[in-house]
Amino acid sequence: MTIYLVRHGKASKDAVYQRDEERPLTKRGRSDVDRIAAQMARAETPIHQIRHSGLLRARETAEIMAQHLNPPGGVIKVAGLLFDDPVDVLARELHLEPEPVMFVGHNPFMERLASHLLVGNPNQTPITFSTSCTVCLEFIEGAWSVRWVLNPKIVP
């Protein structure tokens, strides 16, 4: 089983947006996500479905990923990927995923989920998720492991 954890791209901090949910990706955020998605497409990364939190910046990130990766299961909004959502709910359900799925959400949730899966403790942080950071995790022989990490600072 393979999953992809993605923190949304860099979002606007402009005061014009009254609510946090309305903040779109910045030009840099779009560019960062586009470069990572293009790299994944060049590597023929299989993604069946992309799920996002529903906040605008996560939805925009998911849509950019989908433009490159063409997931047959589409792009859908799901609950449980926001900042302080409990990680154990999603962690318990991951074994039910027969196909590779990408989750686009927010910190600290993404870091806590990765920590929970990798070391069994959501409060340890073996991976830091900068904006647009994408982590591929595989479940092999009863344990999760990191297959690769793409960070916008290392992707041309």
N, CA, C and O atoms as a GROMACS GRO file, in nm:
protein
  624
    1MET      N    1   0.084  -0.117   0.000
    1MET     CA    2   0.000   0.000   0.000
    1MET      C    3   0.089   0.124   0.000
    1MET      O    4   0.189   0.130   0.071
    2THR      N    5   0.049   0.221  -0.080
    2THR     CA    6   0.125   0.345  -0.092
    2THR      C    7   0.031   0.463  -0.072
    2THR      O    8  -0.079   0.466  -0.128
    3ILE      N    9   0.076   0.561   0.007
    3ILE     CA   10   0.001   0.686   0.022
    3ILE      C   11   0.097   0.802   0.001
    3ILE      O   12   0.218   0.788   0.016
    4TYR      N   13   0.039   0.914  -0.035
    4TYR     CA   14   0.115   1.037  -0.055
    4TYR      C   15   0.056   1.144   0.035
    4TYR      O   16  -0.064   1.172   0.028
    5LEU      N   17   0.139   1.202   0.119
    5LEU     CA   18   0.095   1.309   0.208
    5LEU      C   19   0.150   1.440   0.155
    5LEU      O   20   0.270   1.452   0.130
    6VAL      N   21   0.064   1.539   0.138
    6VAL     CA   22   0.103   1.667   0.080
    6VAL      C   23   0.052   1.780   0.168
    6VAL      O   24  -0.066   1.787   0.201
    7ARG      N   25   0.143   1.869   0.204
    7ARG     CA   26   0.099   1.994   0.266
    7ARG      C   27   0.071   2.091   0.152
    7ARG      O   28   0.149   2.100   0.057
    8HIS      N   29  -0.038   2.164   0.162
    8HIS     CA   30  -0.076   2.259   0.058
    8HIS      C   31   0.038   2.355   0.025
    8HIS      O   32   0.131   2.373   0.104
    9GLY      N   33   0.031   2.416  -0.093
    9GLY     CA   34   0.131   2.514  -0.134
    9GLY      C   35   0.120   2.642  -0.052
    9GLY      O   36   0.024   2.663   0.022
   10LYS      N   37   0.221   2.726  -0.066
   10LYS     CA   38   0.225   2.854   0.006
   10LYS      C   39   0.100   2.936  -0.026
   10LYS      O   40   0.064   2.954  -0.142
   11ALA      N   41   0.035   2.984   0.080
   11ALA     CA   42  -0.091   3.056   0.065
   11ALA      C   43  -0.075   3.204   0.098
   11ALA      O   44   0.016   3.243   0.172
   12SER      N   45  -0.164   3.283   0.043
   12SER     CA   46  -0.164   3.427   0.066
   12SER      C   47  -0.192   3.458   0.212
   12SER      O   48  -0.274   3.391   0.277
   13LYS      N   49  -0.124   3.559   0.263
   13LYS     CA   50  -0.151   3.607   0.399
   13LYS      C   51  -0.216   3.744   0.393
   13LYS      O   52  -0.223   3.814   0.494
   14ASP      N   53  -0.263   3.782   0.276
   14ASP     CA   54  -0.322   3.912   0.252
   14ASP      C   55  -0.444   3.931   0.342
   14ASP      O   56  -0.528   3.842   0.355
   15ALA      N   57  -0.452   4.047   0.404
   15ALA     CA   58  -0.562   4.077   0.496
   15ALA      C   59  -0.696   4.090   0.424
   15ALA      O   60  -0.800   4.097   0.490
   16VAL      N   61  -0.696   4.094   0.292
   16VAL     CA   62  -0.821   4.106   0.217
   16VAL      C   63  -0.911   3.984   0.238
   16VAL      O   64  -1.033   3.993   0.220
   17TYR      N   65  -0.852   3.872   0.275
   17TYR     CA   66  -0.931   3.750   0.296
   17TYR      C   67  -0.980   3.748   0.440
   17TYR      O   68  -0.900   3.737   0.534
   18GLN      N   69  -1.111   3.758   0.456
   18GLN     CA   70  -1.171   3.767   0.589
   18GLN      C   71  -1.158   3.638   0.669
   18GLN      O   72  -1.143   3.640   0.791
   19ARG      N   73  -1.164   3.525   0.598
   19ARG     CA   74  -1.159   3.395   0.667
   19ARG      C   75  -1.040   3.315   0.617
   19ARG      O   76  -1.002   3.323   0.500
   20ASP      N   77  -0.983   3.237   0.705
   20ASP     CA   78  -0.868   3.154   0.672
   20ASP      C   79  -0.899   3.059   0.556
   20ASP      O   80  -0.812   3.033   0.473
   21GLU      N   81  -1.021   3.009   0.551
   21GLU     CA   82  -1.061   2.914   0.447
   21GLU      C   83  -1.052   2.973   0.307
   21GLU      O   84  -1.044   2.898   0.210
   22GLU      N   85  -1.054   3.105   0.296
   22GLU     CA   86  -1.058   3.173   0.167
   22GLU      C   87  -0.920   3.200   0.108
   22GLU      O   88  -0.909   3.245  -0.006
   23ARG      N   89  -0.814   3.175   0.184
   23ARG     CA   90  -0.680   3.211   0.136
   23ARG      C   91  -0.636   3.123   0.020
   23ARG      O   92  -0.626   3.001   0.035
   24PRO      N   93  -0.608   3.183  -0.097
   24PRO     CA   94  -0.563   3.105  -0.213
   24PRO      C   95  -0.412   3.085  -0.212
   24PRO      O   96  -0.341   3.144  -0.130
   25LEU      N   97  -0.365   3.002  -0.302
   25LEU     CA   98  -0.221   2.986  -0.320
   25LEU      C   99  -0.162   3.114  -0.378
   25LEU      O  100  -0.226   3.184  -0.456
   26THR      N  101  -0.040   3.143  -0.339
   26THR     CA  102   0.034   3.253  -0.400
   26THR      C  103   0.090   3.206  -0.534
   26THR      O  104   0.081   3.088  -0.569
   27LYS      N  105   0.147   3.299  -0.608
   27LYS     CA  106   0.212   3.262  -0.734
   27LYS      C  107   0.322   3.160  -0.707
   27LYS      O  108   0.335   3.061  -0.779
   28ARG      N  109   0.402   3.185  -0.603
   28ARG     CA  110   0.508   3.091  -0.567
   28ARG      C  111   0.450   2.956  -0.526
   28ARG      O  112   0.504   2.852  -0.562
   29GLY      N  113   0.341   2.959  -0.450
   29GLY     CA  114   0.277   2.834  -0.407
   29GLY      C  115   0.232   2.751  -0.526
   29GLY      O  116   0.252   2.629  -0.528
   30ARG      N  117   0.172   2.816  -0.624
   30ARG     CA  118   0.129   2.745  -0.746
   30ARG      C  119   0.249   2.688  -0.820
   30ARG      O  120   0.246   2.574  -0.867
   31SER      N  121   0.354   2.768  -0.830
   31SER     CA  122   0.475   2.723  -0.901
   31SER      C  123   0.540   2.604  -0.831
   31SER      O  124   0.580   2.508  -0.896
   32ASP      N  125   0.549   2.611  -0.698
   32ASP     CA  126   0.609   2.500  -0.621
   32ASP      C  127   0.532   2.370  -0.641
   32ASP      O  128   0.590   2.266  -0.668
   33VAL      N  129   0.400   2.378  -0.628
   33VAL     CA  130   0.317   2.259  -0.644
   33VAL      C  131   0.327   2.207  -0.787
   33VAL      O  132   0.335   2.086  -0.809
   34ASP      N  133   0.326   2.297  -0.883
   34ASP     CA  134   0.336   2.257  -1.023
   34ASP      C  135   0.466   2.183  -1.051
   34ASP      O  136   0.466   2.082  -1.122
   35ARG      N  137   0.576   2.231  -0.997
   35ARG     CA  138   0.706   2.165  -1.019
   35ARG      C  139   0.709   2.025  -0.957
   35ARG      O  140   0.759   1.931  -1.018
   36ILE      N  141   0.655   2.013  -0.837
   36ILE     CA  142   0.653   1.882  -0.770
   36ILE      C  143   0.561   1.786  -0.846
   36ILE      O  144   0.597   1.670  -0.868
   37ALA      N  145   0.444   1.834  -0.886
   37ALA     CA  146   0.351   1.748  -0.961
   37ALA      C  147   0.412   1.706  -1.094
   37ALA      O  148   0.395   1.591  -1.136
   38ALA      N  149   0.481   1.796  -1.161
   38ALA     CA  150   0.546   1.762  -1.288
   38ALA      C  151   0.654   1.657  -1.268
   38ALA      O  152   0.668   1.565  -1.349
   39GLN      N  153   0.729   1.669  -1.159
   39GLN     CA  154   0.833   1.569  -1.128
   39GLN      C  155   0.768   1.432  -1.104
   39GLN      O  156   0.819   1.330  -1.151
   40MET      N  157   0.658   1.431  -1.030
   40MET     CA  158   0.588   1.305  -1.005
   40MET      C  159   0.534   1.245  -1.134
   40MET      O  160   0.539   1.123  -1.153
   41ALA      N  161   0.484   1.329  -1.223
   41ALA     CA  162   0.432   1.280  -1.351
   41ALA      C  163   0.545   1.222  -1.436
   41ALA      O  164   0.527   1.119  -1.501
   42ARG      N  165   0.661   1.289  -1.437
   42ARG     CA  166   0.775   1.236  -1.513
   42ARG      C  167   0.817   1.099  -1.461
   42ARG      O  168   0.862   1.014  -1.537
   43ALA      N  169   0.802   1.079  -1.331
   43ALA     CA  170   0.837   0.951  -1.270
   43ALA      C  171   0.723   0.849  -1.281
   43ALA      O  172   0.732   0.737  -1.230
   44GLU      N  173   0.614   0.890  -1.347
   44GLU     CA  174   0.496   0.804  -1.364
   44GLU      C  175   0.442   0.754  -1.231
   44GLU      O  176   0.411   0.636  -1.215
   45THR      N  177   0.432   0.845  -1.136
   45THR     CA  178   0.381   0.814  -1.003
   45THR      C  179   0.233   0.778  -1.012
   45THR      O  180   0.153   0.858  -1.059
   46PRO      N  181   0.196   0.658  -0.968
   46PRO     CA  182   0.055   0.617  -0.976
   46PRO      C  183  -0.027   0.675  -0.861
   46PRO      O  184   0.002   0.651  -0.744
   47ILE      N  185  -0.129   0.750  -0.895
   47ILE     CA  186  -0.222   0.805  -0.796
   47ILE      C  187  -0.362   0.768  -0.842
   47ILE      O  188  -0.402   0.801  -0.953
   48HIS      N  189  -0.436   0.699  -0.757
   48HIS     CA  190  -0.573   0.662  -0.794
   48HIS      C  191  -0.670   0.777  -0.766
   48HIS      O  192  -0.761   0.804  -0.846
   49GLN      N  193  -0.651   0.845  -0.653
   49GLN     CA  194  -0.743   0.950  -0.613
   49GLN      C  195  -0.669   1.053  -0.529
   49GLN      O  196  -0.574   1.021  -0.458
   50ILE      N  197  -0.714   1.179  -0.540
   50ILE     CA  198  -0.658   1.286  -0.457
   50ILE      C  199  -0.770   1.337  -0.367
   50ILE      O  200  -0.877   1.374  -0.415
   51ARG      N  201  -0.743   1.339  -0.237
   51ARG     CA  202  -0.840   1.387  -0.138
   51ARG      C  203  -0.783   1.510  -0.069
   51ARG      O  204  -0.666   1.513  -0.033
   52HIS      N  205  -0.865   1.612  -0.052
   52HIS     CA  206  -0.819   1.737   0.009
   52HIS      C  207  -0.916   1.782   0.118
   52HIS      O  208  -1.028   1.733   0.128
   53SER      N  209  -0.869   1.876   0.199
   53SER     CA  210  -0.945   1.922   0.316
   53SER      C  211  -1.066   2.007   0.282
   53SER      O  212  -1.157   2.019   0.363
   54GLY      N  213  -1.068   2.066   0.164
   54GLY     CA  214  -1.178   2.154   0.130
   54GLY      C  215  -1.144   2.301   0.142
   54GLY      O  216  -1.211   2.385   0.081
   55LEU      N  217  -1.041   2.336   0.220
   55LEU     CA  218  -0.998   2.474   0.225
   55LEU      C  219  -0.940   2.511   0.089
   55LEU      O  220  -0.880   2.426   0.022
   56LEU      N  221  -0.958   2.635   0.047
   56LEU     CA  222  -0.923   2.676  -0.088
   56LEU      C  223  -0.780   2.640  -0.125
   56LEU      O  224  -0.757   2.587  -0.234
   57ARG      N  225  -0.684   2.667  -0.039
   57ARG     CA  226  -0.544   2.640  -0.073
   57ARG      C  227  -0.516   2.491  -0.091
   57ARG      O  228  -0.434   2.453  -0.175
   58ALA      N  229  -0.584   2.407  -0.015
   58ALA     CA  230  -0.568   2.262  -0.032
   58ALA      C  231  -0.636   2.215  -0.160
   58ALA      O  232  -0.583   2.130  -0.231
   59ARG      N  233  -0.753   2.270  -0.188
   59ARG     CA  234  -0.822   2.234  -0.312
   59ARG      C  235  -0.740   2.274  -0.434
   59ARG      O  236  -0.727   2.197  -0.529
   60GLU      N  237  -0.685   2.396  -0.432
   60GLU     CA  238  -0.602   2.440  -0.545
   60GLU      C  239  -0.479   2.352  -0.561
   60GLU      O  240  -0.440   2.319  -0.673
   61THR      N  241  -0.417   2.314  -0.450
   61THR     CA  242  -0.302   2.224  -0.455
   61THR      C  243  -0.342   2.091  -0.518
   61THR      O  244  -0.272   2.039  -0.605
   62ALA      N  245  -0.454   2.035  -0.473
   62ALA     CA  246  -0.503   1.908  -0.526
   62ALA      C  247  -0.534   1.917  -0.676
   62ALA      O  248  -0.504   1.825  -0.751
   63GLU      N  249  -0.592   2.028  -0.718
   63GLU     CA  250  -0.625   2.045  -0.859
   63GLU      C  251  -0.500   2.054  -0.947
   63GLU      O  252  -0.497   1.998  -1.056
   64ILE      N  253  -0.396   2.122  -0.898
   64ILE     CA  254  -0.270   2.129  -0.974
   64ILE      C  255  -0.209   1.991  -0.984
   64ILE      O  256  -0.162   1.951  -1.091
   65MET      N  257  -0.208   1.917  -0.874
   65MET     CA  258  -0.156   1.780  -0.877
   65MET      C  259  -0.233   1.696  -0.979
   65MET      O  260  -0.174   1.620  -1.056
   66ALA      N  261  -0.364   1.709  -0.979
   66ALA     CA  262  -0.448   1.629  -1.068
   66ALA      C  263  -0.423   1.661  -1.215
   66ALA      O  264  -0.432   1.573  -1.301
   67GLN      N  265  -0.392   1.787  -1.246
   67GLN     CA  266  -0.363   1.824  -1.385
   67GLN      C  267  -0.245   1.744  -1.439
   67GLN      O  268  -0.242   1.711  -1.558
   68HIS      N  269  -0.149   1.714  -1.354
   68HIS     CA  270  -0.030   1.640  -1.397
   68HIS      C  271  -0.047   1.488  -1.382
   68HIS      O  272   0.004   1.412  -1.464
   69LEU      N  273  -0.119   1.445  -1.279
   69LEU     CA  274  -0.121   1.303  -1.243
   69LEU      C  275  -0.245   1.228  -1.292
   69LEU      O  276  -0.247   1.105  -1.293
   70ASN      N  277  -0.348   1.301  -1.332
   70ASN     CA  278  -0.470   1.241  -1.388
   70ASN      C  279  -0.522   1.122  -1.308
   70ASN      O  280  -0.532   1.011  -1.362
   71PRO      N  281  -0.557   1.141  -1.182
   71PRO     CA  282  -0.606   1.028  -1.103
   71PRO      C  283  -0.742   0.978  -1.153
   71PRO      O  284  -0.835   1.058  -1.165
   72PRO      N  285  -0.755   0.849  -1.183
   72PRO     CA  286  -0.883   0.797  -1.234
   72PRO      C  287  -0.997   0.812  -1.134
   72PRO      O  288  -1.113   0.821  -1.174
   73GLY      N  289  -0.965   0.816  -1.004
   73GLY     CA  290  -1.068   0.832  -0.902
   73GLY      C  291  -1.104   0.977  -0.874
   73GLY      O  292  -1.189   1.006  -0.791
   74GLY      N  293  -1.038   1.071  -0.946
   74GLY     CA  294  -1.071   1.212  -0.934
   74GLY      C  295  -1.014   1.280  -0.811
   74GLY      O  296  -0.927   1.228  -0.741
   75VAL      N  297  -1.067   1.400  -0.787
   75VAL     CA  298  -1.027   1.485  -0.675
   75VAL      C  299  -1.151   1.507  -0.591
   75VAL      O  300  -1.254   1.553  -0.642
   76ILE      N  301  -1.143   1.477  -0.461
   76ILE     CA  302  -1.261   1.493  -0.376
   76ILE      C  303  -1.224   1.560  -0.244
   76ILE      O  304  -1.113   1.549  -0.194
   77LYS      N  305  -1.323   1.630  -0.190
   77LYS     CA  306  -1.311   1.693  -0.058
   77LYS      C  307  -1.348   1.589   0.047
   77LYS      O  308  -1.448   1.518   0.032
   78VAL      N  309  -1.268   1.582   0.154
   78VAL     CA  310  -1.297   1.490   0.264
   78VAL      C  311  -1.276   1.561   0.397
   78VAL      O  312  -1.204   1.660   0.405
   79ALA      N  313  -1.338   1.510   0.498
   79ALA     CA  314  -1.315   1.560   0.633
   79ALA      C  315  -1.193   1.492   0.692
   79ALA      O  316  -1.152   1.385   0.646
   80GLY      N  317  -1.134   1.553   0.795
   80GLY     CA  318  -1.028   1.488   0.870
   80GLY      C  319  -0.887   1.525   0.834
   80GLY      O  320  -0.794   1.458   0.879
   81LEU      N  321  -0.865   1.629   0.752
   81LEU     CA  322  -0.730   1.668   0.712
   81LEU      C  323  -0.692   1.809   0.759
   81LEU      O  324  -0.593   1.866   0.713
   82LEU      N  325  -0.772   1.864   0.849
   82LEU     CA  326  -0.745   2.000   0.897
   82LEU      C  327  -0.642   1.999   1.009
   82LEU      O  328  -0.603   1.894   1.060
   83PHE      N  329  -0.599   2.118   1.045
   83PHE     CA  330  -0.489   2.143   1.138
   83PHE      C  331  -0.485   2.051   1.260
   83PHE      O  332  -0.387   1.980   1.283
   84ASP      N  333  -0.592   2.053   1.337
   84ASP     CA  334  -0.593   1.981   1.464
   84ASP      C  335  -0.682   1.857   1.463
   84ASP      O  336  -0.720   1.807   1.570
   85ASP      N  337  -0.716   1.807   1.346
   85ASP     CA  338  -0.796   1.684   1.340
   85ASP      C  339  -0.716   1.569   1.399
   85ASP      O  340  -0.593   1.566   1.387
   86PRO      N  341  -0.784   1.473   1.463
   86PRO     CA  342  -0.712   1.358   1.518
   86PRO      C  343  -0.656   1.270   1.406
   86PRO      O  344  -0.726   1.241   1.309
   87VAL      N  345  -0.532   1.228   1.420
   87VAL     CA  346  -0.468   1.148   1.316
   87VAL      C  347  -0.507   1.001   1.321
   87VAL      O  348  -0.500   0.931   1.220
   88ASP      N  349  -0.549   0.953   1.437
   88ASP     CA  350  -0.577   0.810   1.450
   88ASP      C  351  -0.696   0.765   1.366
   88ASP      O  352  -0.702   0.649   1.325
   89VAL      N  353  -0.790   0.855   1.338
   89VAL     CA  354  -0.906   0.819   1.258
   89VAL      C  355  -0.862   0.780   1.117
   89VAL      O  356  -0.897   0.672   1.069
   90LEU      N  357  -0.787   0.865   1.050
   90LEU     CA  358  -0.738   0.834   0.916
   90LEU      C  359  -0.640   0.718   0.919
   90LEU      O  360  -0.643   0.631   0.831
   91ALA      N  361  -0.552   0.716   1.018
   91ALA     CA  362  -0.451   0.609   1.027
   91ALA      C  363  -0.517   0.471   1.033
   91ALA      O  364  -0.467   0.376   0.973
   92ARG      N  365  -0.628   0.459   1.106
   92ARG     CA  366  -0.699   0.331   1.116
   92ARG      C  367  -0.760   0.288   0.984
   92ARG      O  368  -0.774   0.168   0.959
   93GLU      N  369  -0.798   0.384   0.900
   93GLU     CA  370  -0.867   0.352   0.775
   93GLU      C  371  -0.773   0.328   0.657
   93GLU      O  372  -0.817   0.278   0.554
   94LEU      N  373  -0.646   0.362   0.670
   94LEU     CA  374  -0.554   0.354   0.556
   94LEU      C  375  -0.539   0.212   0.501
   94LEU      O  376  -0.519   0.194   0.381
   95HIS      N  377  -0.548   0.113   0.588
   95HIS     CA  378  -0.532  -0.025   0.541
   95HIS      C  379  -0.646  -0.068   0.447
   95HIS      O  380  -0.634  -0.170   0.379
   96LEU      N  381  -0.753   0.009   0.443
   96LEU     CA  382  -0.866  -0.022   0.356
   96LEU      C  383  -0.845   0.028   0.213
   96LEU      O  384  -0.925  -0.002   0.124
   97GLU      N  385  -0.740   0.105   0.191
   97GLU     CA  386  -0.714   0.164   0.059
   97GLU      C  387  -0.644   0.064  -0.032
   97GLU      O  388  -0.527   0.031  -0.009
   98PRO      N  389  -0.712   0.014  -0.135
   98PRO     CA  390  -0.647  -0.081  -0.225
   98PRO      C  391  -0.557  -0.014  -0.329
   98PRO      O  392  -0.468  -0.078  -0.386
   99GLU      N  393  -0.579   0.114  -0.354
   99GLU     CA  394  -0.505   0.188  -0.457
   99GLU      C  395  -0.427   0.304  -0.394
   99GLU      O  396  -0.462   0.348  -0.285
  100PRO      N  397  -0.322   0.352  -0.460
  100PRO     CA  398  -0.246   0.466  -0.408
  100PRO      C  399  -0.333   0.592  -0.402
  100PRO      O  400  -0.398   0.630  -0.499
  101VAL      N  401  -0.333   0.656  -0.286
  101VAL     CA  402  -0.415   0.775  -0.262
  101VAL      C  403  -0.326   0.888  -0.214
  101VAL      O  404  -0.231   0.867  -0.139
  102MET      N  405  -0.358   1.010  -0.259
  102MET     CA  406  -0.288   1.130  -0.214
  102MET      C  407  -0.382   1.208  -0.122
  102MET      O  408  -0.500   1.225  -0.151
  103PHE      N  409  -0.326   1.255  -0.010
  103PHE     CA  410  -0.401   1.337   0.085
  103PHE      C  411  -0.336   1.474   0.090
  103PHE      O  412  -0.216   1.486   0.114
  104VAL      N  413  -0.415   1.579   0.067
  104VAL     CA  414  -0.364   1.716   0.069
  104VAL      C  415  -0.428   1.788   0.188
  104VAL      O  416  -0.549   1.806   0.193
  105GLY      N  417  -0.344   1.827   0.283
  105GLY     CA  418  -0.396   1.890   0.403
  105GLY      C  419  -0.302   1.995   0.459
  105GLY      O  420  -0.233   2.065   0.386
  106HIS      N  421  -0.303   2.005   0.592
  106HIS     CA  422  -0.241   2.117   0.662
  106HIS      C  423  -0.153   2.069   0.777
  106HIS      O  424  -0.170   1.958   0.828
  107ASN      N  425  -0.060   2.154   0.816
  107ASN     CA  426   0.016   2.129   0.938
  107ASN      C  427  -0.062   2.185   1.056
  107ASN      O  428  -0.136   2.282   1.037
  108PRO      N  429  -0.051   2.131   1.173
  108PRO     CA  430   0.040   2.023   1.211
  108PRO      C  431  -0.012   1.883   1.179
  108PRO      O  432   0.055   1.784   1.208
  109PHE      N  433  -0.132   1.873   1.119
  109PHE     CA  434  -0.190   1.741   1.092
  109PHE      C  435  -0.098   1.652   1.011
  109PHE      O  436  -0.076   1.536   1.048
  110MET      N  437  -0.043   1.703   0.902
  110MET     CA  438   0.040   1.619   0.814
  110MET      C  439   0.162   1.564   0.888
  110MET      O  440   0.194   1.446   0.877
  111GLU      N  441   0.229   1.650   0.964
  111GLU     CA  442   0.346   1.604   1.041
  111GLU      C  443   0.305   1.503   1.148
  111GLU      O  444   0.375   1.404   1.170
  112ARG      N  445   0.192   1.528   1.213
  112ARG     CA  446   0.146   1.437   1.318
  112ARG      C  447   0.104   1.301   1.259
  112ARG      O  448   0.130   1.197   1.320
  113LEU      N  449   0.040   1.302   1.141
  113LEU     CA  450   0.001   1.176   1.078
  113LEU      C  451   0.124   1.096   1.038
  113LEU      O  452   0.132   0.976   1.065
  114ALA      N  453   0.220   1.161   0.974
  114ALA     CA  454   0.344   1.092   0.935
  114ALA      C  455   0.413   1.035   1.058
  114ALA      O  456   0.460   0.921   1.056
  115SER      N  457   0.420   1.112   1.165
  115SER     CA  458   0.484   1.066   1.288
  115SER      C  459   0.412   0.946   1.347
  115SER      O  460   0.474   0.849   1.390
  116HIS      N  461   0.280   0.954   1.349
  116HIS     CA  462   0.199   0.843   1.402
  116HIS      C  463   0.224   0.714   1.322
  116HIS      O  464   0.241   0.607   1.380
  117LEU      N  465   0.227   0.726   1.190
  117LEU     CA  466   0.247   0.608   1.106
  117LEU      C  467   0.389   0.554   1.115
  117LEU      O  468   0.409   0.432   1.120
  118LEU      N  469   0.487   0.642   1.118
  118LEU     CA  470   0.627   0.598   1.112
  118LEU      C  471   0.684   0.554   1.246
  118LEU      O  472   0.758   0.456   1.253
  119VAL      N  473   0.650   0.625   1.354
  119VAL     CA  474   0.711   0.593   1.484
  119VAL      C  475   0.608   0.565   1.593
  119VAL      O  476   0.646   0.539   1.707
  120GLY      N  477   0.479   0.570   1.559
  120GLY     CA  478   0.376   0.537   1.656
  120GLY      C  479   0.345   0.646   1.755
  120GLY      O  480   0.272   0.623   1.852
  121ASN      N  481   0.398   0.766   1.733
  121ASN     CA  482   0.376   0.877   1.825
  121ASN      C  483   0.355   1.004   1.744
  121ASN      O  484   0.448   1.051   1.678
  122PRO      N  485   0.233   1.062   1.747
  122PRO     CA  486   0.207   1.181   1.667
  122PRO      C  487   0.283   1.305   1.714
  122PRO      O  488   0.287   1.405   1.643
  123ASN      N  489   0.343   1.298   1.832
  123ASN     CA  490   0.414   1.415   1.885
  123ASN      C  491   0.563   1.417   1.853
  123ASN      O  492   0.631   1.515   1.884
  124GLN      N  493   0.614   1.311   1.792
  124GLN     CA  494   0.751   1.313   1.742
  124GLN      C  495   0.743   1.356   1.596
  124GLN      O  496   0.641   1.333   1.531
  125THR      N  497   0.847   1.418   1.545
  125THR     CA  498   0.840   1.470   1.409
  125THR      C  499   0.960   1.425   1.327
  125THR      O  500   1.059   1.499   1.318
  126PRO      N  501   0.955   1.305   1.267
  126PRO     CA  502   1.067   1.261   1.185
  126PRO      C  503   1.074   1.332   1.050
  126PRO      O  504   1.179   1.334   0.986
  127ILE      N  505   0.961   1.391   1.007
  127ILE     CA  506   0.957   1.463   0.880
  127ILE      C  507   0.892   1.598   0.903
  127ILE      O  508   0.786   1.608   0.964
  128THR      N  509   0.958   1.702   0.853
  128THR     CA  510   0.902   1.837   0.860
  128THR      C  511   0.838   1.869   0.725
  128THR      O  512   0.902   1.856   0.621
  129PHE      N  513   0.714   1.910   0.728
  129PHE     CA  514   0.641   1.942   0.606
  129PHE      C  515   0.642   2.093   0.583
  129PHE      O  516   0.564   2.166   0.644
  130SER      N  517   0.730   2.140   0.495
  130SER     CA  518   0.722   2.278   0.450
  130SER      C  519   0.604   2.286   0.352
  130SER      O  520   0.549   2.182   0.314
  131THR      N  521   0.565   2.406   0.312
  131THR     CA  522   0.456   2.414   0.215
  131THR      C  523   0.497   2.342   0.087
  131THR      O  524   0.612   2.350   0.044
  132SER      N  525   0.404   2.274   0.028
  132SER     CA  526   0.418   2.193  -0.095
  132SER      C  527   0.495   2.063  -0.076
  132SER      O  528   0.507   1.985  -0.170
  133CYS      N  529   0.546   2.037   0.043
  133CYS     CA  530   0.621   1.914   0.067
  133CYS      C  531   0.531   1.794   0.040
  133CYS      O  532   0.415   1.790   0.082
  134THR      N  533   0.586   1.696  -0.030
  134THR     CA  534   0.514   1.575  -0.066
  134THR      C  535   0.595   1.454  -0.022
  134THR      O  536   0.712   1.440  -0.056
  135VAL      N  537   0.531   1.366   0.055
  135VAL     CA  538   0.599   1.249   0.111
  135VAL      C  539   0.526   1.123   0.065
  135VAL      O  540   0.404   1.113   0.076
  136CYS      N  541   0.603   1.028   0.014
  136CYS     CA  542   0.548   0.898  -0.025
  136CYS      C  543   0.580   0.798   0.085
  136CYS      O  544   0.696   0.778   0.120
  137LEU      N  545   0.475   0.736   0.141
  137LEU     CA  546   0.491   0.634   0.244
  137LEU      C  547   0.440   0.501   0.190
  137LEU      O  548   0.340   0.496   0.118
  138GLU      N  549   0.510   0.393   0.225
  138GLU     CA  550   0.469   0.259   0.185
  138GLU      C  551   0.450   0.172   0.309
  138GLU      O  552   0.526   0.182   0.406
  139PHE      N  553   0.348   0.088   0.303
  139PHE     CA  554   0.323  -0.008   0.410
  139PHE      C  555   0.368  -0.144   0.360
  139PHE      O  556   0.304  -0.204   0.273
  140ILE      N  557   0.479  -0.193   0.416
  140ILE     CA  558   0.538  -0.320   0.373
  140ILE      C  559   0.568  -0.403   0.497
  140ILE      O  560   0.629  -0.354   0.592
  141GLU      N  561   0.526  -0.528   0.494
  141GLU     CA  562   0.554  -0.622   0.603
  141GLU      C  563   0.517  -0.565   0.740
  141GLU      O  564   0.593  -0.578   0.836
  142GLY      N  565   0.400  -0.503   0.747
  142GLY     CA  566   0.346  -0.458   0.874
  142GLY      C  567   0.398  -0.326   0.926
  142GLY      O  568   0.369  -0.291   1.041
  143ALA      N  569   0.473  -0.252   0.846
  143ALA     CA  570   0.526  -0.124   0.895
  143ALA      C  571   0.528  -0.020   0.782
  143ALA      O  572   0.546  -0.053   0.665
  144TRP      N  573   0.509   0.105   0.822
  144TRP     CA  574   0.519   0.216   0.728
  144TRP      C  575   0.664   0.259   0.717
  144TRP      O  576   0.738   0.258   0.815
  145SER      N  577   0.704   0.298   0.596
  145SER     CA  578   0.838   0.353   0.575
  145SER      C  579   0.831   0.464   0.471
  145SER      O  580   0.739   0.469   0.389
  146VAL      N  581   0.930   0.552   0.475
  146VAL     CA  582   0.938   0.662   0.380
  146VAL      C  583   1.001   0.609   0.252
  146VAL      O  584   1.112   0.555   0.254
  147ARG      N  585   0.932   0.625   0.142
  147ARG     CA  586   0.988   0.586   0.012
  147ARG      C  587   1.067   0.702  -0.047
  147ARG      O  588   1.178   0.684  -0.096
  148TRP      N  589   1.007   0.823  -0.042
  148TRP     CA  590   1.077   0.943  -0.088
  148TRP      C  591   1.008   1.068  -0.035
  148TRP      O  592   0.894   1.064   0.010
  149VAL      N  593   1.080   1.180  -0.043
  149VAL     CA  594   1.029   1.312  -0.003
  149VAL      C  595   1.063   1.410  -0.114
  149VAL      O  596   1.177   1.414  -0.161
  150LEU      N  597   0.966   1.489  -0.156
  150LEU     CA  598   0.990   1.597  -0.252
  150LEU      C  599   0.959   1.730  -0.183
  150LEU      O  600   0.849   1.751  -0.132
  151ASN      N  601   1.056   1.816  -0.184
  151ASN     CA  602   1.045   1.948  -0.124
  151ASN      C  603   1.071   2.049  -0.234
  151ASN      O  604   1.159   2.026  -0.317
  152PRO      N  605   0.997   2.160  -0.241
  152PRO     CA  606   1.016   2.255  -0.350
  152PRO      C  607   1.158   2.311  -0.360
  152PRO      O  608   1.199   2.358  -0.466
  153LYS      N  609   1.232   2.308  -0.251
  153LYS     CA  610   1.370   2.359  -0.254
  153LYS      C  611   1.464   2.267  -0.331
  153LYS      O  612   1.571   2.311  -0.373
  154ILE      N  613   1.427   2.140  -0.349
  154ILE     CA  614   1.517   2.047  -0.418
  154ILE      C  615   1.467   2.004  -0.555
  154ILE      O  616   1.536   1.933  -0.627
  155VAL      N  617   1.345   2.047  -0.591
  155VAL     CA  618   1.289   2.009  -0.721
  155VAL      C  619   1.310   2.124  -0.819
  155VAL      O  620   1.265   2.236  -0.793
  156PRO      N  621   1.377   2.099  -0.930
  156PRO     CA  622   1.405   2.208  -1.026
  156PRO      C  623   1.279   2.260  -1.094
  156PRO      O  624   1.287   2.351  -1.177
   0.00000   0.00000   0.00000
